[in-house]
């Protein structure tokens, strides 16, 4: 590996997925004021994210199912009520 190619701030950071509480220890330069102990007993900076590979539907395979039929029926009912008023 080449020496001195990474920024000085490049260090391990704990990323916490707020949606499910999953934690990842990954090297990063992201700034953080908060710290937390990791499984190895060492303390690392912490950064909170809203979604990660542990909770994203693409990676988990859990897609959100849209109720298209219900939406269409609601639209038709609203359209019918609007047509009756005119």
C-alpha positions as a printed Julia matrix, in Angstrom:
86×3 Matrix{Float64}:
   0.0    0.0     0.0
   1.07   3.56   -0.65
   1.98   5.55    2.43
   0.3    8.83    3.36
  -2.54   8.62    0.82
  -5.36   8.76    3.4
  -6.4   11.96    5.18
  -5.24  12.36    8.79
  -8.87  12.15   10.0
  -9.29   8.65    8.46
 -10.17   6.39   11.41
 -12.67   3.7    12.42
 -16.19   5.1    13.07
 -19.29   3.33   14.4
 -22.26   3.92   12.11
 -25.63   3.35   13.83
 -28.76   2.68   11.75
 -31.5    4.6    13.61
 -34.35   2.62   12.04
 -33.31  -0.82   13.39
 -30.35  -0.13   15.69
 -27.77  -2.04   13.63
 -24.15  -0.94   14.14
 -21.18  -1.07   11.75
 -17.53  -0.27   12.41
 -16.16   1.27    9.2
 -13.21   3.56    8.51
 -14.27   7.07    7.59
 -13.33  10.76    7.76
 -16.83  11.9     8.82
 -16.74  14.29   11.79
 -18.41  13.21   15.03
 -18.5   14.59   18.57
 -20.17  11.52   20.1
 -18.23   8.36   21.06
 -19.23   4.83   22.05
 -17.52   1.59   23.07
 -17.37  -1.15   20.43
 -17.34  -4.93   20.97
 -13.53  -4.92   21.23
 -13.7   -2.6    24.28
 -12.22   0.4    22.46
 -14.01   3.72   22.15
 -14.79   5.07   18.66
 -16.61   8.1    17.21
 -20.3    7.45   16.42
 -22.36   8.67   13.47
 -26.12   8.04   13.17
 -27.72   7.28    9.79
 -31.41   6.95    8.89
 -31.02   3.91    6.65
 -28.28   1.4     5.88
 -27.84  -1.88    4.07
 -29.29  -3.6     7.16
 -32.64  -1.82    6.78
 -32.87  -0.78    3.11
 -35.52  -2.79    1.19
 -33.15  -3.41   -1.74
 -30.68  -5.27    0.48
 -33.18  -6.94    2.84
 -35.61  -8.08    0.15
 -38.55  -6.61    2.08
 -40.29  -4.38   -0.44
 -43.14  -2.14    0.6
 -46.34  -3.37   -1.02
 -48.51  -0.58   -2.31
 -52.24  -1.06   -2.06
 -52.9    0.0    -5.65
 -56.42  -1.45   -5.8
 -57.48   0.43   -2.67
 -56.02   3.66   -3.98
 -57.86   3.31   -7.29
 -61.16   2.66   -5.52
 -60.68   5.71   -3.29
 -59.94   7.85   -6.35
 -63.05   6.57   -8.17
 -65.21   7.3    -5.1
 -63.87  10.85   -4.84
 -64.34  11.39   -8.57
 -67.91  10.11   -8.38
 -68.72  12.43   -5.47
 -67.21  15.36   -7.37
 -69.28  14.53  -10.47
 -72.51  14.42   -8.4
 -71.89  17.92   -7.0
 -71.62  19.44  -10.47
